[in-house]
Amino acid sequence: MDPVTDNRAPEPLTDYAQRLTHRVRAIDRRRPLLWDLPFTGFWVTAALIDYTGGGWRNNAHQIDVPGWLLLTLSLGLSVPLLWRRTHPGAALAVMAPFALANSWTGAALQAALLQLVLVYHLALRRPLRDLWWATALVIGPVLLSAFRHGEGTWDQQIGSHLMSITVAVLIGVTVRTRRTYTEALEDRAGRLEIERDQQAQLATAAERARIAREMHDIIGHNLSVITGLADGGRYAAAKSPERATQALDAIATTSRQALTELRRLLDVLREEEKQQADLTPQPGLTDLDPLLDGVRSAGLPVSTTTHGSPSLPPGRQLTVYRVIQEALTNTLKHGGPDATARIELSYEERAAVTVTITDTGTGSATDGTSRGGRGLPGMRERTALYGGTLEAGPRPHPEQGWRVRLRLPEESPQ
């Protein structure tokens, strides 16, 4: 089975062992002496038992070694283990004189083998180049013993010790490699978790930006239309009650449209939370006529010219619709009482489209930021989703008014 897709829960015993191992390691990192003292005490006790029990005589080359010297050698070859993890090189250097004395006197205490523990820790924690001098420190007493006492062949004594050193080094390198690999996996898991959180934050920010754009387009446009109708109805109330009634009817219709679009947006958000589906029942090209009727009823004459036949996917239709809506809303806000607007749509092959919205407004705005507010950044974000361009600014002199030009290129073939 593929280990990547295997989501089985660990066995209870394995999970318990892992948790217990993590706890022990955490305690060891905080209080290393809790492990170092018992470990060192065990081997010191073993060395002293070998000395007091006379077991050392079975391997000794000379059995008339003074007792005080045997005690000193036993402690000197075992006590330095206390620093095996923090200073393994220094501990091995401290052991070296005792190991030489052990070989010179012929006591041949088995505690000398504890040097292999320090070789293991050197391979585990230090650069491998340090093993050369460590090997020399361990082999030196062996050569001295073979030269002085001459029991056994040289290749037997040196070969067996070299084999022991090699095994200690291989164990240290293996544990070191495994530890490095585990740390790399933990680091990768940590970075993946951070990246996942960042992706979630980016997705949340993008969703908030999308909602802000939709809310701005819906509320900003419809409130501008309602404001224009209310102002017109107020002026017409005294002279032409029928016109005032028409304005109120248009306000009611526009309000209902705004509420419908808001409900549609909120329904989409709810369905996306439940199903994670890309459901976007947003306005398209078929909704342009109701949009233009509402703008005209608010007092802004709008004319349209269309070239080609529209064949745009829903996303591009929404972009075209929102750009036209925002441009007309800005004209209603800033164009003045006698402004007019003109829309020219040019449809091309493979969903390419060019939209130009011009007006003859006499508003005081002279740059994109003051004219568009938050609307222009929203239009540019929508346009950038399809690799298009958006130009917005005053019309060239001597013409007056404002021009917005949207260009969406052809769709890339899938």
C-alpha positions in Angstrom: 0.0 0.0 0.0 1.2 3.5 -0.8 2.5 5.0 2.5 1.3 8.5 1.4 -2.3 7.4 1.1 -2.3 5.0 4.0 -4.3 6.9 6.7 -4.7 4.0 9.1 -4.4 4.9 12.8 -1.3 3.5 14.5 -1.7 0.5 16.7 -2.4 1.2 20.4 0.9 -0.4 21.6 2.9 1.5 18.9 1.2 4.8 19.7 1.9 4.3 23.4 5.6 3.4 22.7 6.0 6.5 20.6 4.4 8.8 23.2 6.5 7.2 25.9 9.7 7.7 23.9 8.9 11.4 23.2 8.3 11.9 27.0 11.6 10.2 27.9 13.5 12.3 25.4 11.9 15.5 26.6 12.9 14.7 30.2 16.4 13.8 29.1 16.8 17.1 27.2 15.7 19.1 30.3 17.6 17.1 32.9 20.4 15.0 31.3 21.9 14.1 34.6 18.8 11.9 35.4 20.2 9.5 32.8 23.9 10.2 32.8 24.4 9.6 36.6 22.7 6.1 36.6 24.5 5.1 33.4 27.9 6.2 34.7 27.2 4.8 38.2 26.4 1.4 36.7 29.7 1.1 34.9 31.7 2.5 37.8 30.0 -0.2 40.0 30.9 -2.9 37.5 34.5 -1.8 37.4 34.8 -1.8 41.1 33.2 -5.2 41.3 35.7 -6.5 38.8 38.5 -5.1 41.0 37.2 -6.2 44.4 36.0 -9.6 43.3 39.3 -10.4 41.6 37.8 -11.1 38.3 40.5 -9.0 36.6 43.0 -11.7 37.4 41.5 -14.0 34.7 42.8 -11.6 31.9 45.7 -9.9 33.6 49.3 -10.3 32.3 50.6 -9.4 35.8 48.7 -10.1 39.0 51.0 -8.4 41.4 49.6 -4.9 40.6 49.1 -2.8 43.8 45.6 -2.4 45.0 45.6 1.4 45.1 46.7 1.4 41.4 43.9 -1.0 40.4 41.4 1.2 42.2 42.7 4.3 40.5 42.7 2.6 37.1 39.1 1.3 37.6 37.8 4.8 38.4 39.9 6.5 35.7 38.4 4.2 33.1 34.8 4.6 34.2 34.1 7.9 35.8 34.8 10.0 32.6 31.7 8.4 31.1 29.7 11.1 32.9 30.8 13.5 30.2 30.4 11.1 27.2 27.5 13.1 25.7 28.7 16.7 26.3 32.5 16.3 25.8 33.2 12.8 24.4 36.6 13.9 23.0 37.8 15.3 26.3 36.5 12.3 28.2 38.4 9.9 25.8 41.6 12.0 26.3 41.2 11.7 30.1 40.9 8.0 29.8 44.0 7.6 27.6 46.6 7.9 30.3 44.8 5.3 32.5 44.5 3.0 29.5 48.2 3.3 28.8 49.0 2.6 32.5 46.6 -0.4 32.4 48.5 -1.9 29.4 52.0 -1.0 30.9 51.3 -2.7 34.2 49.6 -5.7 32.7 46.5 -5.4 34.8 44.4 -5.6 31.6 41.2 -4.3 33.3 38.1 -4.9 31.3 37.0 -1.3 32.1 39.3 -0.2 29.2 36.7 -1.4 26.8 34.5 1.5 28.0 36.5 3.6 25.6 34.3 2.1 22.8 31.4 3.9 24.4 33.2 7.2 23.9 34.1 6.2 20.3 30.3 5.6 19.7 29.4 9.1 21.0 32.2 10.7 18.9 30.7 9.1 15.8 27.2 10.2 16.9 28.0 13.8 17.7 31.3 14.9 16.2 32.7 15.2 12.7 34.0 11.9 11.4 37.5 13.3 11.0 37.8 13.2 14.8 37.7 9.4 14.6 41.3 9.2 13.4 42.8 10.5 16.6 40.2 8.7 18.7 41.2 5.4 17.0 44.9 6.1 17.7 44.1 6.7 21.4 42.3 3.4 21.6 44.8 1.4 19.6 47.8 2.9 21.4 47.4 0.9 24.6 46.8 -2.3 22.6 50.1 -1.8 20.8 51.9 -1.1 24.1 50.4 -4.3 25.6 51.4 -6.4 22.7 54.9 -4.9 22.7 55.5 -5.3 26.4 53.8 -8.6 27.2 53.7 -10.2 23.8 50.8 -12.6 24.4 49.0 -13.6 21.2 49.8 -12.4 17.7 49.8 -8.8 16.7 47.2 -9.2 14.1 44.8 -10.9 16.5 45.0 -8.2 19.2 45.0 -5.3 16.8 42.5 -6.8 14.4 40.0 -7.6 17.2 40.2 -4.1 18.6 39.9 -2.5 15.2 36.8 -4.6 14.6 35.3 -3.5 17.9 36.1 0.2 17.0 34.5 -0.3 13.6 31.3 -1.7 15.1 31.1 1.2 17.6 31.5 3.7 14.7 29.0 2.0 12.5 26.4 2.0 15.3 27.1 5.7 16.0 26.8 6.6 12.3 23.6 4.6 11.9 21.9 6.2 14.9 23.2 9.6 13.8 21.7 9.1 10.3 18.4 7.9 11.7 18.2 10.9 14.0 19.1 13.4 11.2 16.4 11.8 9.0 13.8 12.0 11.8 14.7 15.6 12.5 14.4 16.4 8.7 10.9 14.8 8.7 9.8 16.7 11.7 11.1 19.9 10.2 9.3 19.2 7.0 6.1 18.4 8.8 6.4 21.7 10.7 7.0 23.7 7.5 4.1 21.9 5.8 1.9 22.8 8.7 3.0 26.5 8.5 2.4 26.5 4.8 -1.0 25.0 5.2 -1.9 27.7 7.7 -0.6 30.3 5.4 -2.6 28.9 2.5 -5.7 29.0 4.6 -5.1 32.6 5.5 -4.5 33.5 1.9 -7.7 31.7 0.9 -9.6 33.6 3.6 -8.2 36.9 2.5 -9.0 36.2 -1.1 -12.6 35.2 -0.2 -13.0 38.4 1.9 -11.7 40.4 -1.1 -14.2 38.7 -3.4 -17.1 39.3 -1.0 -16.0 42.9 -0.6 -16.0 43.4 -4.4 -19.4 41.9 -4.8 -20.9 43.9 -2.0 -19.4 47.1 -3.3 -20.7 46.5 -6.8 -24.2 45.5 -5.6 -24.8 48.1 -2.9 -22.8 51.0 -4.4 -24.5 50.8 -7.7 -28.0 50.3 -6.5 -27.8 53.0 -3.8 -26.5 55.5 -6.4 -29.5 54.7 -8.6 -31.9 55.0 -5.6 -30.3 58.3 -4.6 -30.7 59.7 -8.1 -34.3 58.6 -8.3 -35.1 60.0 -4.8 -33.6 63.4 -5.8 -35.6 63.4 -9.0 -38.8 62.4 -7.3 -38.3 65.1 -4.7 -38.1 67.8 -7.4 -40.9 66.4 -9.4 -43.3 65.9 -6.4 -44.5 69.5 -6.4 -45.0 69.9 -10.2 -45.7 66.4 -11.5 -47.0 63.9 -9.0 -47.1 61.3 -11.7 -43.4 61.6 -12.3 -42.8 61.4 -8.5 -44.9 58.2 -8.4 -42.8 56.7 -11.2 -39.6 57.6 -9.3 -40.9 55.8 -6.2 -41.8 52.7 -8.3 -38.3 52.7 -9.8 -36.8 53.0 -6.3 -38.9 50.0 -5.1 -37.8 48.0 -8.1 -34.2 48.9 -7.7 -34.3 48.0 -4.0 -35.8 44.6 -4.7 -33.1 43.9 -7.3 -30.4 44.9 -4.8 -32.0 42.6 -2.1 -32.3 39.8 -4.6 -28.6 40.0 -5.6 -27.6 40.2 -1.9 -29.6 37.1 -1.1 -28.1 35.3 -4.1 -24.6 36.2 -2.9 -25.3 35.0 0.6 -26.8 31.8 -0.7 -23.7 31.1 -2.7 -21.5 31.6 0.4 -23.6 29.2 2.4 -23.5 26.5 -0.4 -19.7 27.0 -0.7 -19.3 26.4 3.0 -21.3 23.2 2.9 -20.3 21.7 -0.5 -17.1 23.6 -1.4 -18.5 24.0 -4.8 -17.8 26.8 -7.2 -21.4 28.0 -7.6 -21.5 31.6 -8.9 -25.0 32.5 -10.0 -23.9 36.1 -10.6 -25.1 38.6 -13.2 -24.2 38.1 -16.8 -24.7 39.7 -20.2 -28.4 38.8 -20.1 -28.7 41.2 -17.1 -27.3 44.2 -18.9 -30.7 45.4 -20.2 -32.3 45.6 -16.7 -29.1 47.3 -15.5 -29.3 50.0 -18.2 -33.0 50.5 -17.7 -32.4 51.2 -14.0 -29.7 53.7 -14.8 -31.9 55.4 -17.4 -34.7 55.6 -14.9 -32.3 57.3 -12.5 -31.8 60.1 -15.0 -28.7 59.0 -17.0 -29.3 58.5 -20.7 -27.3 55.5 -21.9 -26.8 54.3 -25.5 -25.2 51.0 -26.5 -23.4 49.6 -29.6 -22.6 46.0 -30.1 -20.2 44.3 -32.6 -20.1 40.6 -32.9 -22.0 37.9 -31.0 -21.4 37.3 -27.4 -20.1 33.8 -26.4 -18.4 34.4 -23.1 -18.1 32.0 -20.2 -19.9 33.0 -16.9 -16.7 34.4 -15.3 -16.0 36.8 -18.1 -19.6 37.8 -18.4 -19.5 38.8 -14.7 -16.4 40.8 -15.2 -17.9 42.7 -18.2 -21.1 43.3 -16.2 -19.4 44.6 -13.1 -17.1 46.9 -15.1 -20.1 48.4 -16.9 -22.0 48.7 -13.6 -19.1 50.4 -11.8 -18.5 52.9 -14.7 -22.2 53.9 -14.9 -22.3 54.2 -11.1 -19.4 56.6 -11.1 -21.1 58.6 -13.8 -24.2 58.8 -11.7 -22.1 60.0 -8.8 -19.8 62.4 -10.4 -21.1 63.2 -14.0 -23.4 66.0 -13.1 -27.1 66.6 -14.1 -26.6 66.7 -17.9 -24.3 63.8 -18.3 -24.8 61.1 -20.9 -23.1 57.7 -21.3 -22.2 55.5 -24.2 -21.3 51.8 -24.2 -19.5 50.0 -27.0 -19.1 46.2 -26.9 -16.9 44.3 -29.4 -17.0 40.5 -29.2 -14.3 38.5 -30.9 -13.3 34.9 -31.3 -12.4 32.6 -28.4 -14.1 34.8 -25.7 -12.1 37.9 -26.4 -14.0 41.1 -25.7 -13.4 44.9 -25.7 -15.7 47.2 -23.7 -15.5 51.0 -23.9 -17.7 53.2 -21.6 -17.6 56.9 -22.1 -19.6 59.7 -20.5 -19.9 63.5 -21.0 -20.0 64.3 -17.3 -18.7 67.6 -15.9 -17.7 66.3 -12.5 -14.7 67.7 -10.8 -12.8 64.4 -10.5 -9.6 64.5 -12.5 -7.9 61.2 -11.6 -8.8 57.5 -11.3 -8.5 57.3 -7.5 -10.8 60.2 -6.8 -13.3 59.2 -9.5 -13.4 55.5 -8.8 -12.7 55.1 -5.0 -12.7 51.4 -4.2 -14.4 50.6 -7.5 -11.4 51.0 -9.8 -9.1 48.7 -7.8 -11.9 46.1 -7.8 -12.3 46.4 -11.6 -8.6 46.0 -12.1 -8.5 42.9 -9.9 -11.4 41.3 -11.9 -9.6 42.1 -15.1 -6.3 40.7 -13.9 -7.9 37.3 -13.3 -8.2 36.9 -17.1 -5.0 38.6 -18.0 -6.8 41.6 -19.4 -6.2 45.4 -19.2 -8.3 48.2 -17.8 -7.8 51.8 -18.7 -9.7 54.5 -16.8 -9.3 58.3 -17.0 -10.5 61.6 -18.4 -11.2 61.8 -22.1 -8.6 63.7 -24.1 -9.0 67.4 -24.6 -11.2 69.1 -25.9 -13.7 66.3 -25.1 -15.0 66.2 -21.6 -16.1 63.4 -19.4 -14.6 60.0 -18.5 -13.6 56.9 -20.4 -13.2 53.3 -19.1 -11.8 50.7 -21.5 -11.8 47.0 -20.7 -9.9 44.5 -22.8 -10.0 40.7 -22.1 -7.7 38.6 -24.4 -8.5 35.3 -26.0 -8.9 32.3 -23.8 -5.9 30.0 -23.7 -6.6 26.6 -25.2 -6.9 23.8 -22.6 
